[in-house]
Amino acid sequence: MRFFWASSVKAFCELPPCALRRTPLRASWEVRATSVHHYNYRSFSSQPQPDESIDMATPKEGKSNKLSFQLKTPKGTRDWIGVDMILREQIFSAITEVFKRHGGTQLDTPVFELKEILAGKYGEDSRLIYDLADQGGEDCALRYDLTVPLARWLAMNTSVQHLKRYHIAKVYRRDQPAVAKGRMREFYQCDFDIAGTYDAMIPDAEILRIVVEVFEALNMRDYITIKLNHRKILDGLFAACGVPEDKIRSISSAVDKLDKLPWDQVKLEMEEKGLESEVADKVGEYVKLSGGREIIDTIKADELLSANEHIQKGVADMELLFNYLEAYEISDKVSFDLSLARGLDYYTGLIYEVVTPLSTPEGFAQSQDKKKSKSKSDDPNVGVGSIAAGGRYDDLVNMFAKKRQIPCVGVSFGVDRIFTIMKQRQAKEAEEGNTTVRASEVDVFVMAFGGKGFNGLLTERMAVANQLWKAGIKTEFAPSVKPRLPQQFKLAENSKIPLAVILGEDELAAGKVKLKELGLPEGHPEKEGCLVSKDDLVEEIKKKLNKTALPLR
Amino acid sequence: MRFFWASSVKAFCELPPCALRRTPLRASWEVRATSVHHYNYRSFSSQPQPDESIDMATPKEGKSNKLSFQLKTPKGTRDWIGVDMILREQIFSAITEVFKRHGGTQLDTPVFELKEILAGKYGEDSRLIYDLADQGGEDCALRYDLTVPLARWLAMNTSVQHLKRYHIAKVYRRDQPAVAKGRMREFYQCDFDIAGTYDAMIPDAEILRIVVEVFEALNMRDYITIKLNHRKILDGLFAACGVPEDKIRSISSAVDKLDKLPWDQVKLEMEEKGLESEVADKVGEYVKLSGGREIIDTIKADELLSANEHIQKGVADMELLFNYLEAYEISDKVSFDLSLARGLDYYTGLIYEVVTPLSTPEGFAQSQDKKKSKSKSDDPNVGVGSIAAGGRYDDLVNMFAKKRQIPCVGVSFGVDRIFTIMKQRQAKEAEEGNTTVRASEVDVFVMAFGGKGFNGLLTERMAVANQLWKAGIKTEFAPSVKPRLPQQFKLAENSKIPLAVILGEDELAAGKVKLKELGLPEGHPEKEGCLVSKDDLVEEIKKKLNKTALPLR
């Protein structure tokens, strides 16, 4: 399946006939497009717009104690439909294609897990887990990510030794929503993980190749950088600089903020966490290192670092990795960045994070609503943050099953953030007129006309639509007993349906219908359409659509 | 996209090399297939199997107060992977294709809603709703179906006057699971609804046409019947027989049980609900009527019924409907059944339910596990119940928004029940050897061989895999530095991958690789494969696959 960049607008509603009659053709289409946009904007906002709460349910007769309530989706959630839904499906389909290309198989787990499964996996962020009310004995909670459910599955299914699995599904975090940046309480994750014992760094490199292919499929390859680091190198570095072992994880989380905060503030945090100033400075000197393969040489040439056993192991991994990244032609997309630490505790080896420049070529930052940027999390200058991230976690499955050791490496794509960026780009392309807008997937509109005493030919239109549905052709008709011909044309043109089948009483009596291409310019030889036998209709339509429609059986 | 009935088995795990070495080729594939089956059986069961709880997490050093817990999915939920997942995706894809053919557009709503949204919509069954724990002010609950979220969306989006929407997603009911029949606490629904004011019965007939097309796409057309009734006729019938108005809904729910219980028991329930015996008998006389269009004439000829105004309206609707069903060539699939009542309160017009014979041709009932059939709900003789159902609900949106009147009609497919039936059929076909098992979607396996001093050509294999991925070709290779050639062949053959690209040092030096079709019989002229230039490799593979691989950009 090819991934189309032209933003195709799917009609999700039809204008009522009265609106069609009142407005000229072009204007009515534009009114409709505006209304799509309007509702999308509203449903994208986690806070209900004022007009959503006006038309509320009110107490009914006999139910006078029924309270009215705000009509909205829960905080940090949204509905998806129309152009947004189509864009999201395009993103999913592009990503799925890459996953399958690498032999991935799909896993779907329940949206909630036993609470114990999630406990102790997310550190401080455990407070963001959505608990379910007590359901009679079993304590359950909505999943926080897709990684822990995978680890639970691997722990349960002990016969599986190797697995390449993908999972695209919603996860839940009771966090402060930042809607403009695509951070919601209910949001999609898109994960690919490779589980099993393999030769070193081979699956790790394939995951990074998959990352690049996904962004290539999304036409974003040029705008991304994969920041890489290795937990063994990072932990060795801390140890070598004199960070006490019990402080390594907390100092690590301070270092992780270097992409958002200046060094002074990060150092302050380290000192507050009990680190001596000179140790912090030594760490600071190393973690500012970033670049390509040459960073490996810098580390090897450094006396302090190269003496550390953890670092030696990490460096050996990174050397292999860079060999493989070169074979995969993606070494230009990575940045070996010693300040990358990643928050989660369970990583044990390579870690990575995909970032895109704060100010994308599409002018993401500029187009954000400045009024909303009061809190730090809403600051548009921070951009959307990382758009994919992951790493190696060799011991997570072991947390569930003592005897089960199955190393894993994987990546999670932040599809809602990716969506936000692509929507910006789509809006820009639409402004520039670079998009082809297709209002509907429907290919044929069946209509009828007649003179005095015309009865609407409803069952005849139904029978023809039925004939086309049976041949797999996407077909609609005006859902009225006796629609006027201009109204039918407008319905078809509003949805930019390419073909019309027109029924007339005399033609039908002769076993014929008119097949007409819509939107042809004046003077085109086929402007008026042509009569075809009802028996040949499917064949003629398929020819016109220049594709083979699919039989139902 | 055509819907393939041949059950294709997707490899979801790879055998570890040691297992491959120990077992002969065929046997190792079978071992694997068995293991797939085994785990599927386990994960399909809502009760954990004994071996799932053996290998549990145990207290770790320093966390000695951590309790161990059972490693399983929550009650009434399951994981999906492997053959089950593929079958489910095939069902979804067939259904989606039909929905799109009729101009449907997709809506996705949050998995939880404000509790007030769900309140008062499900009658007694409200107790089955999963509440979330208090999340700081907003009371939320997991959705119970997809209809109420649609009504909430329609109430919020007041500019939408007409909508054909579909929604395929999980819903939640804290019911007693009946696993063998596919009744779970988390399960998928697949809904298509038409909202808006149209001429009478036109959208209703299209929904029934969609129902037939879906079961046609699933090769089940011959095994289904759509039971039809009309709430206006049913309510008019009760009134005409003398059922007091405040008892109509409770008597209606008793009548709805006639497909499962004998008349005596239903009558007893009616009497317990306060109905006089002779009124009950009069009702009983009418509700046993079922058949085709002739039922309309029977009603019209009946003095008592034909005098009722509600019935007159309902009969007018049914006459139109049968005209339209004939145009759609599906009147043979419906049964006008006066005992059909449907549980939900919100239906206002046509109602329907798709049933399949208790004992399907695939021998569904017989193959069920008899040991489990202790409770009534587990009785295999009851079959899986209705596999799709729906109706017209003109006032539901109005419950959320006083000023908003938008009539709706829709259908919900019980995909988990459909899945259960189709899995039985698949198993039977596999027994009869009528299926083509394809172990993996991967098309090419890249391998290498060499003599003494052979280094495994890992980066060369990576580079070739990369070349193929870039051309959109699904490719894998052995994830080892130096795999032996027989091991590589076995990996490819286990997954029934059709093509191998074989790298040798000498050939590579000449810019060539060997392309070999796997599984050719002895003596076939191309059995040994042929040397092709690396530059032509993509082209040659595409020719062999007899399809156009898709470019990434």
Boltz contact constraints between the chains, C-beta under 6 A:
constraints:
  - contact:
      token1: [A, 2]
      token2: [B, 550]
      max_distance: 6.0
  - contact:
      token1: [A, 10]
      token2: [B, 105]
      max_distance: 6.0
  - contact:
      token1: [A, 12]
      token2: [B, 105]
      max_distance: 6.0
  - contact:
      token1: [A, 13]
      token2: [B, 160]
      max_distance: 6.0
  - contact:
      token1: [A, 13]
      token2: [B, 162]
      max_distance: 6.0
  - contact:
      token1: [A, 13]
      token2: [B, 163]
      max_distance: 6.0
  - contact:
      token1: [A, 14]
      token2: [B, 162]
      max_distance: 6.0
  - contact:
      token1: [A, 16]
      token2: [B, 161]
      max_distance: 6.0
  - contact:
      token1: [A, 35]
      token2: [B, 159]
      max_distance: 6.0
  - contact:
      token1: [A, 39]
      token2: [B, 157]
      max_distance: 6.0
  - contact:
      token1: [A, 52]
      token2: [B, 156]
      max_distance: 6.0
  - contact:
      token1: [A, 55]
      token2: [B, 401]
      max_distance: 6.0
  - contact:
      token1: [A, 55]
      token2: [B, 403]
      max_distance: 6.0
  - contact:
      token1: [A, 57]
      token2: [B, 400]
      max_distance: 6.0
  - contact:
      token1: [A, 58]
      token2: [B, 402]
      max_distance: 6.0
  - contact:
      token1: [A, 69]
      token2: [B, 116]
      max_distance: 6.0
  - contact:
      token1: [A, 71]
      token2: [B, 155]
      max_distance: 6.0
  - contact:
      token1: [A, 71]
      token2: [B, 156]
      max_distance: 6.0
  - contact:
      token1: [A, 71]
      token2: [B, 400]
      max_distance: 6.0
  - contact:
      token1: [A, 73]
      token2: [B, 110]
      max_distance: 6.0
  - contact:
      token1: [A, 74]
      token2: [B, 112]
      max_distance: 6.0
  - contact:
      token1: [A, 74]
      token2: [B, 114]
      max_distance: 6.0
  - contact:
      token1: [A, 74]
      token2: [B, 138]
      max_distance: 6.0
  - contact:
      token1: [A, 74]
      token2: [B, 140]
      max_distance: 6.0
  - contact:
      token1: [A, 75]
      token2: [B, 138]
      max_distance: 6.0
  - contact:
      token1: [A, 77]
      token2: [B, 110]
      max_distance: 6.0
  - contact:
      token1: [A, 79]
      token2: [B, 109]
      max_distance: 6.0
  - contact:
      token1: [A, 79]
      token2: [B, 153]
      max_distance: 6.0
  - contact:
      token1: [A, 80]
      token2: [B, 108]
      max_distance: 6.0
  - contact:
      token1: [A, 81]
      token2: [B, 107]
      max_distance: 6.0
  - contact:
      token1: [A, 85]
      token2: [B, 106]
      max_distance: 6.0
  - contact:
      token1: [A, 100]
      token2: [B, 441]
      max_distance: 6.0
  - contact:
      token1: [A, 101]
      token2: [B, 469]
      max_distance: 6.0
  - contact:
      token1: [A, 101]
      token2: [B, 474]
      max_distance: 6.0
  - contact:
      token1: [A, 103]
      token2: [B, 442]
      max_distance: 6.0
  - contact:
      token1: [A, 103]
      token2: [B, 476]
      max_distance: 6.0
  - contact:
      token1: [A, 105]
      token2: [B, 10]
      max_distance: 6.0
  - contact:
      token1: [A, 105]
      token2: [B, 12]
      max_distance: 6.0
  - contact:
      token1: [A, 106]
      token2: [B, 85]
      max_distance: 6.0
  - contact:
      token1: [A, 107]
      token2: [B, 81]
      max_distance: 6.0
  - contact:
      token1: [A, 108]
      token2: [B, 80]
      max_distance: 6.0
  - contact:
      token1: [A, 109]
      token2: [B, 79]
      max_distance: 6.0
  - contact:
      token1: [A, 110]
      token2: [B, 73]
      max_distance: 6.0
  - contact:
      token1: [A, 110]
      token2: [B, 77]
      max_distance: 6.0
  - contact:
      token1: [A, 110]
      token2: [B, 186]
      max_distance: 6.0
  - contact:
      token1: [A, 111]
      token2: [B, 111]
      max_distance: 6.0
  - contact:
      token1: [A, 112]
      token2: [B, 74]
      max_distance: 6.0
  - contact:
      token1: [A, 114]
      token2: [B, 74]
      max_distance: 6.0
  - contact:
      token1: [A, 116]
      token2: [B, 69]
      max_distance: 6.0
  - contact:
      token1: [A, 131]
      token2: [B, 133]
      max_distance: 6.0
  - contact:
      token1: [A, 132]
      token2: [B, 132]
      max_distance: 6.0
  - contact:
      token1: [A, 133]
      token2: [B, 131]
      max_distance: 6.0
  - contact:
      token1: [A, 133]
      token2: [B, 133]
      max_distance: 6.0
  - contact:
      token1: [A, 135]
      token2: [B, 174]
      max_distance: 6.0
  - contact:
      token1: [A, 138]
      token2: [B, 74]
      max_distance: 6.0
  - contact:
      token1: [A, 138]
      token2: [B, 75]
      max_distance: 6.0
  - contact:
      token1: [A, 140]
      token2: [B, 74]
      max_distance: 6.0
  - contact:
      token1: [A, 153]
      token2: [B, 79]
      max_distance: 6.0
  - contact:
      token1: [A, 155]
      token2: [B, 71]
      max_distance: 6.0
  - contact:
      token1: [A, 156]
      token2: [B, 52]
      max_distance: 6.0
  - contact:
      token1: [A, 156]
      token2: [B, 71]
      max_distance: 6.0
  - contact:
      token1: [A, 157]
      token2: [B, 39]
      max_distance: 6.0
  - contact:
      token1: [A, 159]
      token2: [B, 35]
      max_distance: 6.0
  - contact:
      token1: [A, 160]
      token2: [B, 13]
      max_distance: 6.0
  - contact:
      token1: [A, 161]
      token2: [B, 16]
      max_distance: 6.0
  - contact:
      token1: [A, 162]
      token2: [B, 13]
      max_distance: 6.0
  - contact:
      token1: [A, 162]
      token2: [B, 14]
      max_distance: 6.0
  - contact:
      token1: [A, 163]
      token2: [B, 13]
      max_distance: 6.0
  - contact:
      token1: [A, 174]
      token2: [B, 135]
      max_distance: 6.0
  - contact:
      token1: [A, 186]
      token2: [B, 110]
      max_distance: 6.0
  - contact:
      token1: [A, 198]
      token2: [B, 479]
      max_distance: 6.0
  - contact:
      token1: [A, 199]
      token2: [B, 480]
      max_distance: 6.0
  - contact:
      token1: [A, 199]
      token2: [B, 481]
      max_distance: 6.0
  - contact:
      token1: [A, 202]
      token2: [B, 479]
      max_distance: 6.0
  - contact:
      token1: [A, 216]
      token2: [B, 552]
      max_distance: 6.0
  - contact:
      token1: [A, 217]
      token2: [B, 552]
      max_distance: 6.0
  - contact:
      token1: [A, 327]
      token2: [B, 459]
      max_distance: 6.0
  - contact:
      token1: [A, 327]
      token2: [B, 462]
      max_distance: 6.0
  - contact:
      token1: [A, 327]
      token2: [B, 463]
      max_distance: 6.0
  - contact:
      token1: [A, 328]
      token2: [B, 466]
      max_distance: 6.0
  - contact:
      token1: [A, 400]
      token2: [B, 57]
      max_distance: 6.0
  - contact:
      token1: [A, 400]
      token2: [B, 71]
      max_distance: 6.0
  - contact:
      token1: [A, 401]
      token2: [B, 55]
      max_distance: 6.0
  - contact:
      token1: [A, 402]
      token2: [B, 58]
      max_distance: 6.0
  - contact:
      token1: [A, 403]
      token2: [B, 55]
      max_distance: 6.0
  - contact:
      token1: [A, 441]
      token2: [B, 100]
      max_distance: 6.0
  - contact:
      token1: [A, 442]
      token2: [B, 103]
      max_distance: 6.0
  - contact:
      token1: [A, 459]
      token2: [B, 323]
      max_distance: 6.0
  - contact:
      token1: [A, 459]
      token2: [B, 327]
      max_distance: 6.0
  - contact:
      token1: [A, 462]
      token2: [B, 327]
      max_distance: 6.0
  - contact:
      token1: [A, 463]
      token2: [B, 327]
      max_distance: 6.0
  - contact:
      token1: [A, 466]
      token2: [B, 328]
      max_distance: 6.0
  - contact:
      token1: [A, 469]
      token2: [B, 101]
      max_distance: 6.0
  - contact:
      token1: [A, 474]
      token2: [B, 101]
      max_distance: 6.0
  - contact:
      token1: [A, 476]
      token2: [B, 103]
      max_distance: 6.0
  - contact:
      token1: [A, 479]
      token2: [B, 198]
      max_distance: 6.0
  - contact:
      token1: [A, 479]
      token2: [B, 202]
      max_distance: 6.0
  - contact:
      token1: [A, 480]
      token2: [B, 199]
      max_distance: 6.0
  - contact:
      token1: [A, 481]
      token2: [B, 199]
      max_distance: 6.0
  - contact:
      token1: [A, 550]
      token2: [B, 2]
      max_distance: 6.0
  - contact:
      token1: [A, 552]
      token2: [B, 216]
      max_distance: 6.0
  - contact:
      token1: [A, 552]
      token2: [B, 217]
      max_distance: 6.0
